[in-house]
Amino acid sequence: VQLQASGGGLVQAGDSLSLSCIVFRDVGSPKAVGWFRQGPGLEREFLGVVSWNGRRVYHIDSVKGRFTFSRDNAKNTVYLQMSSLQPDDTGVYFCAASMNWRMVRFASEYKYWGQGTLVTVSS
């Protein structure tokens, strides 16, 4: 296991939830850790990314103000804090590590993937 995502669960619309992604040492020193979501019957979607030093964050417009991407250097852990969750946020959330900071929206740029954690938002 190289990345391990956790924190998913069943919540109600309007609730908040925080996901964690531990990056294990065998990954080396990635440049970025991104979060993706795959909803039921949908393709995997890029949500946002944080640089390994935590100084750069990039995310899609639709999560602005609701999702926060951060990193704890001491714990080798990346976080996705989500608020005002809606049923459309339902899906399996994946974290992934990229060895470069380029084209970070594309899943193909990420070399290591976690197993995903399921978030279900009920209305």
MIDOSE-1310 file (N, C-alpha, C; in nm, 2 decimals, decimal comma, always signed):
residues 123
vqlq	+0,09/-0,12/+0,00/+0,00/+0,00/+0,00/+0,09/+0,12/+0,00; +0,06/+0,22/-0,09/+0,15/+0,33/-0,10/+0,08/+0,46/-0,06; -0,05/+0,47/-0,08/-0,13/+0,58/-0,03/-0,26/+0,51/+0,03; -0,30/+0,57/+0,14/-0,42/+0,51/+0,20/-0,52/+0,63/+0,24
asgg	-0,63/+0,62/+0,18/-0,74/+0,72/+0,20/-0,83/+0,67/+0,30; -0,88/+0,76/+0,39/-0,98/+0,72/+0,49/-1,07/+0,84/+0,52; -1,17/+0,81/+0,60/-1,26/+0,92/+0,64/-1,40/+0,92/+0,58; -1,42/+0,84/+0,48/-1,55/+0,84/+0,41/-1,66/+0,79/+0,51
glvq	-1,78/+0,81/+0,46/-1,90/+0,76/+0,54/-2,02/+0,82/+0,49; -2,13/+0,79/+0,56/-2,26/+0,84/+0,52/-2,30/+0,97/+0,60; -2,33/+1,07/+0,53/-2,36/+1,20/+0,59/-2,49/+1,25/+0,53; -2,55/+1,35/+0,59/-2,66/+1,42/+0,53/-2,63/+1,55/+0,46
agds	-2,71/+1,59/+0,37/-2,69/+1,71/+0,29/-2,66/+1,82/+0,39; -2,56/+1,90/+0,36/-2,53/+2,02/+0,45/-2,42/+1,98/+0,55; -2,39/+1,86/+0,57/-2,29/+1,82/+0,66/-2,15/+1,84/+0,61; -2,05/+1,83/+0,70/-1,91/+1,84/+0,67/-1,84/+1,70/+0,69
lsls	-1,73/+1,68/+0,62/-1,66/+1,56/+0,63/-1,51/+1,58/+0,60; -1,42/+1,52/+0,67/-1,28/+1,54/+0,64/-1,22/+1,40/+0,60; -1,15/+1,40/+0,49/-1,08/+1,28/+0,44/-0,93/+1,30/+0,46; -0,87/+1,19/+0,48/-0,72/+1,19/+0,50/-0,66/+1,10/+0,40
civf	-0,54/+1,13/+0,37/-0,46/+1,04/+0,28/-0,32/+1,03/+0,33; -0,28/+0,92/+0,37/-0,14/+0,90/+0,42/-0,06/+0,85/+0,30; +0,05/+0,92/+0,29/+0,15/+0,89/+0,18/+0,26/+0,81/+0,24; +0,28/+0,69/+0,21/+0,38/+0,61/+0,27/+0,52/+0,63/+0,20
rdvg	+0,62/+0,60/+0,27/+0,76/+0,63/+0,23/+0,80/+0,57/+0,10; +0,75/+0,46/+0,06/+0,79/+0,40/-0,06/+0,75/+0,47/-0,18; +0,66/+0,57/-0,16/+0,63/+0,66/-0,27/+0,74/+0,75/-0,31; +0,83/+0,78/-0,21/+0,94/+0,87/-0,24/+0,89/+1,01/-0,20
spka	+0,93/+1,11/-0,29/+0,90/+1,25/-0,26/+0,81/+1,30/-0,38; +0,68/+1,28/-0,37/+0,60/+1,33/-0,48/+0,60/+1,48/-0,49; +0,56/+1,54/-0,60/+0,55/+1,68/-0,61/+0,41/+1,73/-0,57; +0,31/+1,64/-0,58/+0,18/+1,68/-0,56/+0,09/+1,56/-0,52
vgwf	-0,01/+1,59/-0,44/-0,11/+1,48/-0,41/-0,25/+1,54/-0,44; -0,31/+1,47/-0,53/-0,44/+1,52/-0,58/-0,56/+1,43/-0,52; -0,68/+1,49/-0,53/-0,80/+1,42/-0,50/-0,89/+1,41/-0,62; -0,94/+1,29/-0,63/-1,04/+1,26/-0,74/-1,16/+1,20/-0,68
rqgp	-1,27/+1,21/-0,76/-1,40/+1,16/-0,71/-1,46/+1,08/-0,83; -1,52/+0,97/-0,80/-1,59/+0,89/-0,90/-1,73/+0,86/-0,85; -1,83/+0,94/-0,91/-1,96/+0,92/-0,87/-2,03/+0,80/-0,94; -2,14/+0,75/-0,89/-2,21/+0,63/-0,95/-2,23/+0,65/-1,10
gler	-2,17/+0,56/-1,18/-2,19/+0,57/-1,32/-2,12/+0,68/-1,39; -2,03/+0,74/-1,32/-1,96/+0,86/-1,38/-1,81/+0,83/-1,39; -1,74/+0,91/-1,47/-1,60/+0,90/-1,48/-1,53/+0,96/-1,36; -1,41/+0,92/-1,34/-1,33/+0,98/-1,23/-1,30/+1,13/-1,26
eflg	-1,33/+1,21/-1,16/-1,32/+1,35/-1,18/-1,22/+1,41/-1,09; -1,13/+1,50/-1,14/-1,04/+1,57/-1,06/-1,11/+1,68/-0,98; -1,06/+1,69/-0,85/-1,12/+1,78/-0,76/-1,02/+1,89/-0,72; -0,90/+1,85/-0,69/-0,80/+1,95/-0,64/-0,67/+1,88/-0,61
vvsw	-0,57/+1,96/-0,59/-0,44/+1,91/-0,56/-0,36/+2,00/-0,47; -0,27/+1,95/-0,39/-0,19/+2,03/-0,30/-0,04/+1,98/-0,33; +0,05/+2,08/-0,33/+0,19/+2,04/-0,35/+0,24/+1,97/-0,23; +0,35/+1,90/-0,25/+0,40/+1,82/-0,14/+0,45/+1,91/-0,02
ngrr	+0,50/+2,03/-0,06/+0,54/+2,12/+0,05/+0,42/+2,20/+0,11; +0,31/+2,18/+0,05/+0,19/+2,24/+0,10/+0,17/+2,39/+0,06; +0,25/+2,44/-0,02/+0,25/+2,58/-0,05/+0,16/+2,61/-0,17; +0,13/+2,52/-0,25/+0,05/+2,54/-0,37/-0,08/+2,45/-0,37
vyhi	-0,19/+2,51/-0,40/-0,32/+2,44/-0,40/-0,39/+2,48/-0,53; -0,44/+2,39/-0,60/-0,52/+2,42/-0,72/-0,65/+2,33/-0,71; -0,76/+2,38/-0,74/-0,88/+2,30/-0,74/-0,98/+2,35/-0,85; -1,08/+2,27/-0,87/-1,18/+2,31/-0,97/-1,27/+2,41/-0,91
dsvk	-1,33/+2,49/-1,00/-1,42/+2,60/-0,95/-1,54/+2,55/-0,87; -1,59/+2,44/-0,90/-1,71/+2,40/-0,84/-1,70/+2,36/-0,69; -1,58/+2,34/-0,65/-1,56/+2,31/-0,50/-1,51/+2,43/-0,42; -1,49/+2,54/-0,49/-1,44/+2,66/-0,42/-1,53/+2,70/-0,31
grft	-1,47/+2,73/-0,20/-1,55/+2,77/-0,08/-1,61/+2,65/+0,00; -1,61/+2,53/-0,06/-1,66/+2,41/+0,01/-1,56/+2,31/+0,05; -1,46/+2,29/-0,04/-1,35/+2,19/-0,02/-1,22/+2,27/+0,01; -1,15/+2,21/+0,11/-1,02/+2,27/+0,14/-0,91/+2,16/+0,13
fsrd	-0,80/+2,19/+0,06/-0,70/+2,09/+0,04/-0,58/+2,13/+0,12; -0,52/+2,04/+0,20/-0,41/+2,08/+0,29/-0,32/+1,96/+0,31; -0,21/+1,99/+0,37/-0,11/+1,88/+0,40/-0,05/+1,91/+0,54; -0,02/+1,80/+0,61/+0,05/+1,80/+0,73/+0,19/+1,74/+0,71
nakn	+0,29/+1,82/+0,70/+0,42/+1,77/+0,67/+0,47/+1,66/+0,77; +0,45/+1,69/+0,89/+0,50/+1,59/+1,00/+0,44/+1,46/+0,99; +0,31/+1,45/+0,93/+0,24/+1,32/+0,93/+0,24/+1,26/+0,79; +0,30/+1,32/+0,69/+0,29/+1,27/+0,56/+0,15/+1,25/+0,52
tvyl	+0,06/+1,34/+0,56/-0,08/+1,32/+0,53/-0,14/+1,44/+0,46; -0,22/+1,41/+0,37/-0,29/+1,52/+0,29/-0,44/+1,51/+0,33; -0,50/+1,62/+0,34/-0,64/+1,63/+0,39/-0,73/+1,69/+0,28; -0,85/+1,64/+0,28/-0,96/+1,71/+0,20/-1,07/+1,73/+0,30
qmss	-1,09/+1,86/+0,33/-1,20/+1,90/+0,42/-1,32/+1,95/+0,34; -1,43/+1,89/+0,35/-1,55/+1,92/+0,27/-1,66/+1,97/+0,36; -1,73/+2,07/+0,31/-1,84/+2,12/+0,39/-1,96/+2,14/+0,29; -2,08/+2,17/+0,35/-2,20/+2,19/+0,27/-2,21/+2,08/+0,16
lqpd	-2,19/+1,96/+0,21/-2,20/+1,84/+0,11/-2,34/+1,83/+0,06; -2,35/+1,79/-0,07/-2,47/+1,77/-0,14/-2,48/+1,63/-0,19; -2,59/+1,57/-0,23/-2,60/+1,44/-0,28/-2,51/+1,42/-0,41; -2,49/+1,52/-0,48/-2,40/+1,51/-0,60/-2,26/+1,49/-0,56
dtgv	-2,22/+1,51/-0,44/-2,09/+1,49/-0,39/-2,06/+1,34/-0,36; -2,17/+1,26/-0,37/-2,16/+1,12/-0,34/-2,06/+1,05/-0,44; -1,98/+0,96/-0,39/-1,88/+0,89/-0,48/-1,77/+0,83/-0,40; -1,68/+0,77/-0,47/-1,56/+0,72/-0,41/-1,45/+0,82/-0,43
yfca	-1,39/+0,86/-0,33/-1,29/+0,96/-0,33/-1,15/+0,90/-0,32; -1,07/+0,93/-0,42/-0,93/+0,88/-0,43/-0,83/+0,99/-0,41; -0,72/+0,95/-0,35/-0,60/+1,04/-0,35/-0,50/+0,97/-0,43; -0,41/+1,06/-0,49/-0,31/+1,01/-0,58/-0,19/+1,10/-0,58
asmn	-0,07/+1,04/-0,60/+0,05/+1,11/-0,59/+0,11/+1,13/-0,73; +0,15/+1,25/-0,76/+0,22/+1,28/-0,89/+0,37/+1,32/-0,86; +0,46/+1,27/-0,95/+0,60/+1,31/-0,93/+0,63/+1,44/-0,99; +0,54/+1,51/-1,05/+0,56/+1,64/-1,10/+0,44/+1,73/-1,08
wrmv	+0,46/+1,86/-1,10/+0,35/+1,95/-1,09/+0,32/+2,00/-1,23; +0,25/+1,92/-1,31/+0,21/+1,97/-1,44/+0,09/+1,89/-1,48; +0,00/+1,95/-1,55/-0,12/+1,88/-1,60/-0,19/+1,81/-1,48; -0,19/+1,87/-1,37/-0,24/+1,81/-1,25/-0,38/+1,77/-1,25
rfas	-0,46/+1,82/-1,35/-0,60/+1,78/-1,36/-0,62/+1,64/-1,42; -0,51/+1,59/-1,48/-0,53/+1,46/-1,55/-0,48/+1,34/-1,47; -0,57/+1,24/-1,45/-0,54/+1,12/-1,38/-0,41/+1,05/-1,43; -0,39/+1,06/-1,55/-0,27/+0,99/-1,61/-0,14/+1,04/-1,56
eyky	-0,14/+1,16/-1,50/-0,02/+1,22/-1,45/+0,02/+1,17/-1,31; -0,07/+1,09/-1,25/-0,05/+1,04/-1,11/+0,00/+0,90/-1,11; +0,11/+0,88/-1,05/+0,17/+0,74/-1,05/+0,12/+0,65/-0,95; +0,09/+0,70/-0,83/+0,04/+0,62/-0,72/-0,10/+0,66/-0,68
wgqg	-0,18/+0,55/-0,65/-0,32/+0,58/-0,61/-0,35/+0,51/-0,48; -0,44/+0,57/-0,41/-0,49/+0,50/-0,29/-0,61/+0,42/-0,33; -0,67/+0,35/-0,24/-0,78/+0,25/-0,27/-0,91/+0,32/-0,28; -0,92/+0,44/-0,23/-1,05/+0,51/-0,24/-1,13/+0,49/-0,11
tlvt	-1,21/+0,59/-0,08/-1,30/+0,59/+0,04/-1,43/+0,64/-0,01; -1,54/+0,57/+0,03/-1,67/+0,60/-0,01/-1,74/+0,71/+0,07; -1,79/+0,81/+0,00/-1,87/+0,92/+0,07/-2,01/+0,91/+0,01; -2,10/+0,90/+0,10/-2,24/+0,90/+0,06/-2,32/+1,01/+0,13
vss	-2,38/+1,10/+0,05/-2,45/+1,21/+0,10/-2,60/+1,19/+0,07; -2,68/+1,18/+0,18/-2,82/+1,16/+0,16/-2,89/+1,30/+0,17; -3,00/+1,30/+0,10/-3,08/+1,43/+0,09/-3,18/+1,44/+0,20
